[in-house]
Amino acid sequence: MKAHVYVTPKRTVLDPQGQTIARALNGMGHPEIVGVRQGKFFEIEIAPGSEREAVLANLDKIAAEVLSNPVIEEYRIEVLD
Amino acid sequence: MKAHVYVTPKRTVLDPQGQTIARALNGMGHPEIVGVRQGKFFEIEIAPGSEREAVLANLDKIAAEVLSNPVIEEYRIEVLD
């Protein structure tokens, strides 16, 4: 079983890294780029035979406590088969 | 218009950051986590009225030249409306 966890800075939090990339792209001849936000994601491989509900509950805990900082970031979990 | 660019280390490249996370999770009582690979992603906001084909071609160039290191990383582009 596989899962993806996406972690992005919250809308209300400045993302200086993304702003820098957007400005750099504008300067490199891509004026159509209005904004960039950078996040991270995790491809997680889960042992086969795990129960989907339990996996989802565990992942939610892992994403909140280990993979993201809930003060400034939000996360999204996607379980694939 | 919005686009997402996902950048991951190639399968053949070691991902020590991901391995460390996987080991940490195993030690924290999640033995079902077999592996973790960490990547980054970019939410890109594109000026409205841009032509989809041109945007895709530009994004491909941007992803290859700016957002990723093609020697060790691969990327995937997703254009949303």
Backbone of each chain as nested JSON, in Angstrom:
{
  "chains": [
    {"id": "A", "residues": [
      {"number": 1, "name": "MET", "atoms": {"N": [0.845, -1.196, 0.0], "CA": [0.0, 0.0, 0.0], "C": [0.877, 1.242, 0.0]}},
      {"number": 2, "name": "LYS", "atoms": {"N": [0.419, 2.259, -0.681], "CA": [1.199, 3.487, -0.77], "C": [0.365, 4.67, -0.333]}},
      {"number": 3, "name": "ALA", "atoms": {"N": [1.018, 5.668, 0.221], "CA": [0.298, 6.89, 0.566], "C": [1.161, 8.087, 0.219]}},
      {"number": 4, "name": "HIS", "atoms": {"N": [0.508, 9.181, -0.095], "CA": [1.206, 10.44, -0.315], "C": [0.746, 11.436, 0.736]}},
      {"number": 5, "name": "VAL", "atoms": {"N": [1.692, 12.158, 1.321], "CA": [1.337, 13.239, 2.23], "C": [1.917, 14.536, 1.66]}},
      {"number": 6, "name": "TYR", "atoms": {"N": [1.052, 15.515, 1.462], "CA": [1.472, 16.811, 0.932], "C": [1.439, 17.844, 2.039]}},
      {"number": 7, "name": "VAL", "atoms": {"N": [2.525, 18.554, 2.232], "CA": [2.6, 19.576, 3.277], "C": [2.864, 20.928, 2.624]}},
      {"number": 8, "name": "THR", "atoms": {"N": [1.979, 21.889, 2.85], "CA": [2.156, 23.236, 2.281], "C": [2.09, 24.287, 3.374]}},
      {"number": 9, "name": "PRO", "atoms": {"N": [2.782, 25.414, 3.177], "CA": [2.595, 26.522, 4.118], "C": [1.144, 26.992, 4.055]}},
      {"number": 10, "name": "LYS", "atoms": {"N": [0.579, 27.353, 5.203], "CA": [-0.792, 27.869, 5.21], "C": [-0.903, 29.129, 4.371]}},
      {"number": 11, "name": "ARG", "atoms": {"N": [-2.093, 29.364, 3.833], "CA": [-2.353, 30.541, 2.991], "C": [-1.914, 31.832, 3.677]}},
      {"number": 12, "name": "THR", "atoms": {"N": [-2.107, 31.885, 4.993], "CA": [-1.86, 33.126, 5.731], "C": [-0.385, 33.318, 6.084]}},
      {"number": 13, "name": "VAL", "atoms": {"N": [0.43, 32.311, 5.772], "CA": [1.851, 32.376, 6.129], "C": [2.657, 32.788, 4.898]}},
      {"number": 14, "name": "LEU", "atoms": {"N": [3.566, 33.747, 5.076], "CA": [4.444, 34.151, 3.989], "C": [5.309, 32.972, 3.56]}},
      {"number": 15, "name": "ASP", "atoms": {"N": [5.59, 32.864, 2.274], "CA": [6.456, 31.796, 1.789], "C": [7.589, 32.449, 0.994]}},
      {"number": 16, "name": "PRO", "atoms": {"N": [8.628, 32.911, 1.685], "CA": [9.693, 33.667, 1.02], "C": [10.408, 32.864, -0.063]}},
      {"number": 17, "name": "GLN", "atoms": {"N": [10.514, 31.551, 0.131], "CA": [11.17, 30.704, -0.856], "C": [10.382, 30.728, -2.173]}},
      {"number": 18, "name": "GLY", "atoms": {"N": [9.046, 30.568, -2.025], "CA": [8.19, 30.605, -3.21], "C": [8.235, 31.956, -3.902]}},
      {"number": 19, "name": "GLN", "atoms": {"N": [8.227, 33.033, -3.097], "CA": [8.267, 34.377, -3.683], "C": [9.557, 34.591, -4.462]}},
      {"number": 20, "name": "THR", "atoms": {"N": [10.653, 34.086, -3.911], "CA": [11.941, 34.23, -4.592], "C": [11.93, 33.501, -5.927]}},
      {"number": 21, "name": "ILE", "atoms": {"N": [11.367, 32.279, -5.927], "CA": [11.299, 31.513, -7.18], "C": [10.444, 32.257, -8.199]}},
      {"number": 22, "name": "ALA", "atoms": {"N": [9.285, 32.801, -7.743], "CA": [8.395, 33.517, -8.666], "C": [9.118, 34.721, -9.273]}},
      {"number": 23, "name": "ARG", "atoms": {"N": [9.824, 35.469, -8.429], "CA": [10.546, 36.65, -8.93], "C": [11.636, 36.247, -9.912]}},
      {"number": 24, "name": "ALA", "atoms": {"N": [12.355, 35.179, -9.572], "CA": [13.422, 34.709, -10.462], "C": [12.842, 34.321, -11.821]}},
      {"number": 25, "name": "LEU", "atoms": {"N": [11.7, 33.618, -11.801], "CA": [11.096, 33.189, -13.07], "C": [10.627, 34.394, -13.874]}},
      {"number": 26, "name": "ASN", "atoms": {"N": [10.051, 35.399, -13.193], "CA": [9.64, 36.632, -13.89], "C": [10.852, 37.25, -14.583]}},
      {"number": 27, "name": "GLY", "atoms": {"N": [11.956, 37.287, -13.867], "CA": [13.175, 37.888, -14.413], "C": [13.794, 37.076, -15.539]}},
      {"number": 28, "name": "MET", "atoms": {"N": [13.446, 35.776, -15.597], "CA": [14.01, 34.916, -16.639], "C": [13.108, 34.86, -17.866]}},
      {"number": 29, "name": "GLY", "atoms": {"N": [12.155, 35.783, -17.955], "CA": [11.315, 35.828, -19.148], "C": [10.045, 35.005, -19.029]}},
      {"number": 30, "name": "HIS", "atoms": {"N": [9.551, 34.822, -17.808], "CA": [8.253, 34.146, -17.635], "C": [7.298, 35.055, -16.861]}},
      {"number": 31, "name": "PRO", "atoms": {"N": [6.844, 36.149, -17.501], "CA": [5.989, 37.113, -16.798], "C": [4.624, 36.527, -16.442]}},
      {"number": 32, "name": "GLU", "atoms": {"N": [4.256, 35.395, -17.069], "CA": [2.932, 34.795, -16.817], "C": [2.856, 34.108, -15.45]}},
      {"number": 33, "name": "ILE", "atoms": {"N": [4.011, 33.922, -14.791], "CA": [4.012, 33.302, -13.467], "C": [3.643, 34.353, -12.417]}},
      {"number": 34, "name": "VAL", "atoms": {"N": [2.487, 34.197, -11.809], "CA": [1.985, 35.198, -10.876], "C": [2.442, 34.898, -9.444]}},
      {"number": 35, "name": "GLY", "atoms": {"N": [2.536, 33.639, -9.126], "CA": [2.951, 33.292, -7.768], "C": [3.379, 31.842, -7.676]}},
      {"number": 36, "name": "VAL", "atoms": {"N": [4.244, 31.569, -6.72], "CA": [4.697, 30.188, -6.485], "C": [4.653, 29.942, -4.986]}},
      {"number": 37, "name": "ARG", "atoms": {"N": [4.15, 28.804, -4.597], "CA": [4.26, 28.368, -3.202], "C": [4.954, 27.022, -3.188]}},
      {"number": 38, "name": "GLN", "atoms": {"N": [5.952, 26.894, -2.326], "CA": [6.678, 25.632, -2.29], "C": [6.249, 24.799, -1.093]}},
      {"number": 39, "name": "GLY", "atoms": {"N": [6.022, 23.539, -1.326], "CA": [5.703, 22.617, -0.241], "C": [6.556, 21.378, -0.373]}},
      {"number": 40, "name": "LYS", "atoms": {"N": [6.32, 20.424, 0.509], "CA": [7.064, 19.179, 0.372], "C": [6.067, 18.035, 0.34]}},
      {"number": 41, "name": "PHE", "atoms": {"N": [6.498, 16.906, -0.179], "CA": [5.611, 15.763, -0.099], "C": [6.383, 14.495, 0.195]}},
      {"number": 42, "name": "PHE", "atoms": {"N": [5.665, 13.526, 0.701], "CA": [6.269, 12.284, 1.15], "C": [5.545, 11.121, 0.486]}},
      {"number": 43, "name": "GLU", "atoms": {"N": [6.311, 10.258, -0.16], "CA": [5.76, 9.002, -0.687], "C": [6.02, 7.962, 0.376]}},
      {"number": 44, "name": "ILE", "atoms": {"N": [4.975, 7.408, 0.937], "CA": [5.138, 6.474, 2.039], "C": [4.691, 5.082, 1.614]}},
      {"number": 45, "name": "GLU", "atoms": {"N": [5.583, 4.125, 1.831], "CA": [5.322, 2.725, 1.47], "C": [4.878, 2.016, 2.744]}},
      {"number": 46, "name": "ILE", "atoms": {"N": [3.69, 1.416, 2.703], "CA": [3.149, 0.778, 3.902], "C": [3.082, -0.727, 3.708]}},
      {"number": 47, "name": "ALA", "atoms": {"N": [3.409, -1.467, 4.767], "CA": [3.441, -2.929, 4.68], "C": [2.115, -3.45, 4.142]}},
      {"number": 48, "name": "PRO", "atoms": {"N": [2.152, -4.417, 3.202], "CA": [0.911, -4.958, 2.659], "C": [0.122, -5.649, 3.764]}},
      {"number": 49, "name": "GLY", "atoms": {"N": [-1.187, -5.67, 3.595], "CA": [-2.036, -6.335, 4.574], "C": [-2.482, -5.42, 5.698]}},
      {"number": 50, "name": "SER", "atoms": {"N": [-1.988, -4.166, 5.702], "CA": [-2.444, -3.24, 6.739], "C": [-3.889, -2.846, 6.438]}},
      {"number": 51, "name": "GLU", "atoms": {"N": [-4.627, -2.549, 7.482], "CA": [-6.026, -2.183, 7.285], "C": [-6.121, -0.694, 6.946]}},
      {"number": 52, "name": "ARG", "atoms": {"N": [-6.9, -0.411, 5.889], "CA": [-6.955, 0.937, 5.332], "C": [-7.346, 1.997, 6.365]}},
      {"number": 53, "name": "GLU", "atoms": {"N": [-8.354, 1.683, 7.184], "CA": [-8.84, 2.652, 8.187], "C": [-7.75, 2.984, 9.201]}},
      {"number": 54, "name": "ALA", "atoms": {"N": [-7.082, 1.905, 9.67], "CA": [-6.023, 2.077, 10.66], "C": [-4.868, 2.876, 10.069]}},
      {"number": 55, "name": "VAL", "atoms": {"N": [-4.532, 2.556, 8.811], "CA": [-3.441, 3.253, 8.132], "C": [-3.743, 4.74, 8.063]}},
      {"number": 56, "name": "LEU", "atoms": {"N": [-4.974, 5.055, 7.681], "CA": [-5.359, 6.453, 7.523], "C": [-5.268, 7.195, 8.86]}},
      {"number": 57, "name": "ALA", "atoms": {"N": [-5.724, 6.558, 9.919], "CA": [-5.673, 7.181, 11.242], "C": [-4.224, 7.401, 11.668]}},
      {"number": 58, "name": "ASN", "atoms": {"N": [-3.383, 6.374, 11.445], "CA": [-1.965, 6.495, 11.776], "C": [-1.289, 7.601, 10.988]}},
      {"number": 59, "name": "LEU", "atoms": {"N": [-1.603, 7.64, 9.682], "CA": [-0.968, 8.643, 8.825], "C": [-1.353, 10.044, 9.255]}},
      {"number": 60, "name": "ASP", "atoms": {"N": [-2.593, 10.197, 9.677], "CA": [-3.041, 11.507, 10.109], "C": [-2.21, 11.966, 11.313]}},
      {"number": 61, "name": "LYS", "atoms": {"N": [-1.969, 11.035, 12.229], "CA": [-1.169, 11.327, 13.403], "C": [0.285, 11.657, 12.991]}},
      {"number": 62, "name": "ILE", "atoms": {"N": [0.827, 10.813, 12.111], "CA": [2.204, 11.007, 11.656], "C": [2.358, 12.355, 10.954]}},
      {"number": 63, "name": "ALA", "atoms": {"N": [1.396, 12.681, 10.077], "CA": [1.484, 13.933, 9.323], "C": [1.431, 15.126, 10.263]}},
      {"number": 64, "name": "ALA", "atoms": {"N": [0.555, 15.049, 11.262], "CA": [0.386, 16.184, 12.169], "C": [1.573, 16.328, 13.119]}},
      {"number": 65, "name": "GLU", "atoms": {"N": [2.131, 15.195, 13.566], "CA": [3.147, 15.267, 14.613], "C": [4.577, 15.231, 14.103]}},
      {"number": 66, "name": "VAL", "atoms": {"N": [4.795, 14.59, 12.958], "CA": [6.178, 14.413, 12.5], "C": [6.462, 15.177, 11.21]}},
      {"number": 67, "name": "LEU", "atoms": {"N": [5.577, 15.034, 10.235], "CA": [5.901, 15.537, 8.9], "C": [5.603, 17.018, 8.715]}},
      {"number": 68, "name": "SER", "atoms": {"N": [4.714, 17.568, 9.533], "CA": [4.375, 18.979, 9.344], "C": [4.439, 19.73, 10.655]}},
      {"number": 69, "name": "ASN", "atoms": {"N": [4.476, 21.027, 10.543], "CA": [4.375, 21.898, 11.709], "C": [3.005, 22.568, 11.64]}},
      {"number": 70, "name": "PRO", "atoms": {"N": [2.035, 22.09, 12.43], "CA": [0.645, 22.534, 12.28], "C": [0.448, 24.03, 12.546]}},
      {"number": 71, "name": "VAL", "atoms": {"N": [1.437, 24.681, 13.146], "CA": [1.304, 26.119, 13.384], "C": [1.355, 26.885, 12.068]}},
      {"number": 72, "name": "ILE", "atoms": {"N": [2.228, 26.461, 11.163], "CA": [2.398, 27.219, 9.918], "C": [2.096, 26.408, 8.656]}},
      {"number": 73, "name": "GLU", "atoms": {"N": [1.864, 25.113, 8.826], "CA": [1.663, 24.298, 7.632], "C": [0.358, 23.509, 7.711]}},
      {"number": 74, "name": "GLU", "atoms": {"N": [-0.161, 23.164, 6.556], "CA": [-1.303, 22.261, 6.525], "C": [-0.936, 21.056, 5.664]}},
      {"number": 75, "name": "TYR", "atoms": {"N": [-1.657, 19.952, 5.85], "CA": [-1.292, 18.749, 5.107], "C": [-2.516, 18.083, 4.508]}},
      {"number": 76, "name": "ARG", "atoms": {"N": [-2.243, 17.263, 3.521], "CA": [-3.29, 16.526, 2.814], "C": [-2.765, 15.108, 2.626]}},
      {"number": 77, "name": "ILE", "atoms": {"N": [-3.62, 14.12, 2.907], "CA": [-3.196, 12.72, 2.81], "C": [-3.971, 12.025, 1.7]}},
      {"number": 78, "name": "GLU", "atoms": {"N": [-3.272, 11.2, 0.956], "CA": [-3.866, 10.485, -0.174], "C": [-3.421, 9.042, -0.038]}},
      {"number": 79, "name": "VAL", "atoms": {"N": [-4.337, 8.093, 0.14], "CA": [-3.933, 6.68, 0.221], "C": [-4.199, 6.009, -1.119]}},
      {"number": 80, "name": "LEU", "atoms": {"N": [-3.155, 5.464, -1.719], "CA": [-3.296, 4.73, -2.979], "C": [-3.184, 3.245, -2.659]}},
      {"number": 81, "name": "ASP", "atoms": {"N": [-3.452, 2.387, -3.653], "CA": [-3.342, 0.96, -3.332], "C": [-2.016, 0.368, -3.768]}}
    ]},
    {"id": "B", "residues": [
      {"number": 1, "name": "MET", "atoms": {"N": [-5.198, 30.357, -13.86], "CA": [-4.802, 28.966, -14.099], "C": [-3.766, 28.545, -13.053]}},
      {"number": 2, "name": "LYS", "atoms": {"N": [-3.819, 27.295, -12.669], "CA": [-2.902, 26.807, -11.651], "C": [-2.179, 25.567, -12.14]}},
      {"number": 3, "name": "ALA", "atoms": {"N": [-0.976, 25.378, -11.659], "CA": [-0.259, 24.16, -12.003], "C": [0.48, 23.646, -10.784]}},
      {"number": 4, "name": "HIS", "atoms": {"N": [0.667, 22.357, -10.735], "CA": [1.469, 21.746, -9.686], "C": [2.664, 21.068, -10.35]}},
      {"number": 5, "name": "VAL", "atoms": {"N": [3.841, 21.254, -9.769], "CA": [5.022, 20.531, -10.227], "C": [5.55, 19.718, -9.055]}},
      {"number": 6, "name": "TYR", "atoms": {"N": [5.688, 18.411, -9.261], "CA": [6.196, 17.516, -8.216], "C": [7.612, 17.086, -8.583]}},
      {"number": 7, "name": "VAL", "atoms": {"N": [8.531, 17.245, -7.661], "CA": [9.927, 16.86, -7.904], "C": [10.309, 15.783, -6.886]}},
      {"number": 8, "name": "THR", "atoms": {"N": [10.741, 14.632, -7.376], "CA": [11.166, 13.533, -6.471], "C": [12.556, 13.059, -6.841]}},
      {"number": 9, "name": "PRO", "atoms": {"N": [13.306, 12.56, -5.861], "CA": [14.577, 11.915, -6.198], "C": [14.307, 10.701, -7.081]}},
      {"number": 10, "name": "LYS", "atoms": {"N": [15.168, 10.461, -8.057], "CA": [15.006, 9.29, -8.923], "C": [15.071, 8.016, -8.089]}},
      {"number": 11, "name": "ARG", "atoms": {"N": [14.405, 6.976, -8.575], "CA": [14.383, 5.67, -7.897], "C": [15.788, 5.176, -7.563]}},
      {"number": 12, "name": "THR", "atoms": {"N": [16.719, 5.443, -8.471], "CA": [18.077, 4.902, -8.327], "C": [18.948, 5.724, -7.387]}},
      {"number": 13, "name": "VAL", "atoms": {"N": [18.408, 6.854, -6.911], "CA": [19.193, 7.739, -6.059], "C": [18.8, 7.512, -4.598]}},
      {"number": 14, "name": "LEU", "atoms": {"N": [19.786, 7.388, -3.737], "CA": [19.525, 7.243, -2.305], "C": [18.813, 8.483, -1.79]}},
      {"number": 15, "name": "ASP", "atoms": {"N": [17.888, 8.312, -0.862], "CA": [17.202, 9.462, -0.277], "C": [17.389, 9.387, 1.249]}},
      {"number": 16, "name": "PRO", "atoms": {"N": [18.539, 9.856, 1.738], "CA": [18.85, 9.692, 3.164], "C": [17.828, 10.366, 4.079]}},
      {"number": 17, "name": "GLN", "atoms": {"N": [17.242, 11.481, 3.618], "CA": [16.244, 12.189, 4.415], "C": [15.015, 11.29, 4.618]}},
      {"number": 18, "name": "GLY", "atoms": {"N": [14.582, 10.671, 3.525], "CA": [13.438, 9.773, 3.601], "C": [13.728, 8.562, 4.479]}},
      {"number": 19, "name": "GLN", "atoms": {"N": [14.94, 8.007, 4.332], "CA": [15.311, 6.843, 5.141], "C": [15.301, 7.18, 6.628]}},
      {"number": 20, "name": "THR", "atoms": {"N": [15.792, 8.378, 6.945], "CA": [15.825, 8.804, 8.347], "C": [14.406, 8.917, 8.895]}},
      {"number": 21, "name": "ILE", "atoms": {"N": [13.507, 9.496, 8.091], "CA": [12.112, 9.626, 8.536], "C": [11.5, 8.246, 8.755]}},
      {"number": 22, "name": "ALA", "atoms": {"N": [11.749, 7.328, 7.82], "CA": [11.183, 5.978, 7.937], "C": [11.685, 5.302, 9.212]}},
      {"number": 23, "name": "ARG", "atoms": {"N": [12.99, 5.415, 9.465], "CA": [13.557, 4.799, 10.675], "C": [12.969, 5.424, 11.926]}},
      {"number": 24, "name": "ALA", "atoms": {"N": [12.836, 6.751, 11.913], "CA": [12.275, 7.439, 13.078], "C": [10.847, 6.962, 13.34]}},
      {"number": 25, "name": "LEU", "atoms": {"N": [10.06, 6.831, 12.267], "CA": [8.669, 6.393, 12.438], "C": [8.616, 4.959, 12.96]}},
      {"number": 26, "name": "ASN", "atoms": {"N": [9.502, 4.092, 12.465], "CA": [9.563, 2.716, 12.973], "C": [9.828, 2.753, 14.474]}},
      {"number": 27, "name": "GLY", "atoms": {"N": [10.755, 3.583, 14.88], "CA": [11.112, 3.681, 16.292], "C": [10.019, 4.294, 17.144]}},
      {"number": 28, "name": "MET", "atoms": {"N": [9.113, 5.02, 16.506], "CA": [8.032, 5.669, 17.25], "C": [6.788, 4.79, 17.31]}},
      {"number": 29, "name": "GLY", "atoms": {"N": [6.935, 3.528, 16.938], "CA": [5.796, 2.621, 17.056], "C": [4.961, 2.52, 15.799]}},
      {"number": 30, "name": "HIS", "atoms": {"N": [5.584, 2.756, 14.643], "CA": [4.864, 2.565, 13.376], "C": [5.639, 1.572, 12.514]}},
      {"number": 31, "name": "PRO", "atoms": {"N": [5.663, 0.289, 12.919], "CA": [6.45, -0.701, 12.163], "C": [5.89, -0.948, 10.764]}},
      {"number": 32, "name": "GLU", "atoms": {"N": [4.654, -0.501, 10.513], "CA": [4.04, -0.757, 9.195], "C": [4.624, 0.145, 8.098]}},
      {"number": 33, "name": "ILE", "atoms": {"N": [5.393, 1.17, 8.503], "CA": [6.008, 2.061, 7.503], "C": [7.262, 1.395, 6.95]}},
      {"number": 34, "name": "VAL", "atoms": {"N": [7.231, 1.026, 5.682], "CA": [8.334, 0.284, 5.078], "C": [9.365, 1.226, 4.474]}},
      {"number": 35, "name": "GLY", "atoms": {"N": [8.899, 2.331, 3.936], "CA": [9.834, 3.263, 3.313], "C": [9.212, 4.628, 3.122]}},
      {"number": 36, "name": "VAL", "atoms": {"N": [10.064, 5.646, 3.093], "CA": [9.589, 7.011, 2.847], "C": [10.533, 7.652, 1.846]}},
      {"number": 37, "name": "ARG", "atoms": {"N": [9.979, 8.325, 0.865], "CA": [10.806, 9.158, -0.011], "C": [10.268, 10.575, 0.056]}},
      {"number": 38, "name": "GLN", "atoms": {"N": [11.182, 11.521, 0.24], "CA": [10.72, 12.906, 0.353], "C": [10.976, 13.659, -0.939]}},
      {"number": 39, "name": "GLY", "atoms": {"N": [9.986, 14.398, -1.383], "CA": [10.145, 15.244, -2.551], "C": [9.633, 16.633, -2.235]}},
      {"number": 40, "name": "LYS", "atoms": {"N": [9.639, 17.499, -3.232], "CA": [9.07, 18.825, -3.001], "C": [8.037, 19.083, -4.077]}},
      {"number": 41, "name": "PHE", "atoms": {"N": [7.137, 20.004, -3.803], "CA": [6.231, 20.371, -4.881], "C": [5.98, 21.86, -4.88]}},
      {"number": 42, "name": "PHE", "atoms": {"N": [5.551, 22.341, -6.033], "CA": [5.368, 23.774, -6.251], "C": [3.957, 24.008, -6.749]}},
      {"number": 43, "name": "GLU", "atoms": {"N": [3.235, 24.905, -6.066], "CA": [1.939, 25.346, -6.565], "C": [2.201, 26.617, -7.345]}},
      {"number": 44, "name": "ILE", "atoms": {"N": [1.933, 26.594, -8.622], "CA": [2.262, 27.745, -9.462], "C": [0.982, 28.39, -9.969]}},
      {"number": 45, "name": "GLU", "atoms": {"N": [0.883, 29.692, -9.743], "CA": [-0.279, 30.469, -10.176], "C": [0.098, 31.157, -11.482]}},
      {"number": 46, "name": "ILE", "atoms": {"N": [-0.702, 30.909, -12.525], "CA": [-0.362, 31.443, -13.842], "C": [-1.407, 32.471, -14.249]}},
      {"number": 47, "name": "ALA", "atoms": {"N": [-0.965, 33.56, -14.89], "CA": [-1.863, 34.653, -15.272], "C": [-3.02, 34.098, -16.088]}},
      {"number": 48, "name": "PRO", "atoms": {"N": [-4.255, 34.531, -15.8], "CA": [-5.397, 34.034, -16.564], "C": [-5.266, 34.447, -18.026]}},
      {"number": 49, "name": "GLY", "atoms": {"N": [-5.852, 33.665, -18.905], "CA": [-5.8, 33.993, -20.334], "C": [-4.585, 33.411, -21.034]}},
      {"number": 50, "name": "SER", "atoms": {"N": [-3.7, 32.764, -20.265], "CA": [-2.551, 32.127, -20.917], "C": [-3.031, 30.895, -21.673]}},
      {"number": 51, "name": "GLU", "atoms": {"N": [-2.364, 30.603, -22.764], "CA": [-2.771, 29.443, -23.574], "C": [-2.199, 28.168, -22.965]}},
      {"number": 52, "name": "ARG", "atoms": {"N": [-3.045, 27.153, -22.819], "CA": [-2.684, 25.929, -22.109], "C": [-1.441, 25.243, -22.686]}},
      {"number": 53, "name": "GLU", "atoms": {"N": [-1.388, 25.161, -24.005], "CA": [-0.253, 24.49, -24.655], "C": [1.054, 25.198, -24.34]}},
      {"number": 54, "name": "ALA", "atoms": {"N": [1.008, 26.542, -24.454], "CA": [2.209, 27.34, -24.215], "C": [2.623, 27.214, -22.759]}},
      {"number": 55, "name": "VAL", "atoms": {"N": [1.638, 27.241, -21.868], "CA": [1.916, 27.138, -20.432], "C": [2.618, 25.818, -20.141]}},
      {"number": 56, "name": "LEU", "atoms": {"N": [2.113, 24.744, -20.72], "CA": [2.679, 23.421, -20.462], "C": [4.127, 23.349, -20.956]}},
      {"number": 57, "name": "ALA", "atoms": {"N": [4.369, 23.912, -22.134], "CA": [5.725, 23.9, -22.69], "C": [6.661, 24.706, -21.799]}},
      {"number": 58, "name": "ASN", "atoms": {"N": [6.191, 25.878, -21.361], "CA": [6.995, 26.722, -20.476], "C": [7.28, 26.027, -19.162]}},
      {"number": 59, "name": "LEU", "atoms": {"N": [6.252, 25.405, -18.599], "CA": [6.413, 24.748, -17.301], "C": [7.412, 23.608, -17.403]}},
      {"number": 60, "name": "ASP", "atoms": {"N": [7.398, 22.916, -18.513], "CA": [8.325, 21.81, -18.688], "C": [9.76, 22.335, -18.65]}},
      {"number": 61, "name": "LYS", "atoms": {"N": [9.958, 23.469, -19.309], "CA": [11.285, 24.093, -19.332], "C": [11.669, 24.549, -17.916]}},
      {"number": 62, "name": "ILE", "atoms": {"N": [10.721, 25.198, -17.25], "CA": [10.976, 25.714, -15.9], "C": [11.292, 24.565, -14.943]}},
      {"number": 63, "name": "ALA", "atoms": {"N": [10.511, 23.481, -15.041], "CA": [10.714, 22.357, -14.123], "C": [12.085, 21.726, -14.343]}},
      {"number": 64, "name": "ALA", "atoms": {"N": [12.485, 21.599, -15.604], "CA": [13.76, 20.945, -15.91], "C": [14.944, 21.828, -15.543]}},
      {"number": 65, "name": "GLU", "atoms": {"N": [14.795, 23.153, -15.769], "CA": [15.967, 24.031, -15.627], "C": [16.063, 24.712, -14.276]}},
      {"number": 66, "name": "VAL", "atoms": {"N": [14.912, 24.959, -13.639], "CA": [14.949, 25.74, -12.396], "C": [14.531, 24.922, -11.177]}},
      {"number": 67, "name": "LEU", "atoms": {"N": [13.433, 24.2, -11.297], "CA": [12.856, 23.587, -10.099], "C": [13.473, 22.239, -9.736]}},
      {"number": 68, "name": "SER", "atoms": {"N": [14.093, 21.578, -10.692], "CA": [14.657, 20.267, -10.38], "C": [16.09, 20.164, -10.875]}},
      {"number": 69, "name": "ASN", "atoms": {"N": [16.773, 19.155, -10.39], "CA": [18.106, 18.822, -10.871], "C": [17.966, 17.499, -11.623]}},
      {"number": 70, "name": "PRO", "atoms": {"N": [17.937, 17.569, -12.964], "CA": [17.6, 16.375, -13.754], "C": [18.594, 15.227, -13.574]}},
      {"number": 71, "name": "VAL", "atoms": {"N": [19.765, 15.508, -13.006], "CA": [20.727, 14.426, -12.798], "C": [20.218, 13.456, -11.722]}},
      {"number": 72, "name": "ILE", "atoms": {"N": [19.62, 13.997, -10.687], "CA": [19.203, 13.126, -9.579], "C": [17.702, 13.152, -9.305]}},
      {"number": 73, "name": "GLU", "atoms": {"N": [16.975, 14.054, -9.985], "CA": [15.546, 14.166, -9.683], "C": [14.704, 14.029, -10.945]}},
      {"number": 74, "name": "GLU", "atoms": {"N": [13.464, 13.61, -10.753], "CA": [12.525, 13.606, -11.863], "C": [11.319, 14.451, -11.464]}},
      {"number": 75, "name": "TYR", "atoms": {"N": [10.567, 14.918, -12.459], "CA": [9.447, 15.799, -12.132], "C": [8.201, 15.391, -12.895]}},
      {"number": 76, "name": "ARG", "atoms": {"N": [7.08, 15.876, -12.367], "CA": [5.78, 15.579, -12.962], "C": [4.996, 16.883, -12.91]}},
      {"number": 77, "name": "ILE", "atoms": {"N": [4.33, 17.221, -14.006], "CA": [3.595, 18.486, -14.084], "C": [2.101, 18.206, -14.209]}},
      {"number": 78, "name": "GLU", "atoms": {"N": [1.308, 18.993, -13.519], "CA": [-0.146, 18.822, -13.512], "C": [-0.734, 20.212, -13.713]}},
      {"number": 79, "name": "VAL", "atoms": {"N": [-1.471, 20.421, -14.799], "CA": [-2.088, 21.738, -15.003], "C": [-3.558, 21.668, -14.614]}},
      {"number": 80, "name": "LEU", "atoms": {"N": [-3.969, 22.492, -13.653], "CA": [-5.372, 22.57, -13.24], "C": [-5.957, 23.844, -13.838]}},
      {"number": 81, "name": "ASP", "atoms": {"N": [-7.277, 24.008, -13.744], "CA": [-7.855, 25.241, -14.309], "C": [-8.088, 26.317, -13.264]}}
    ]}
  ]
}
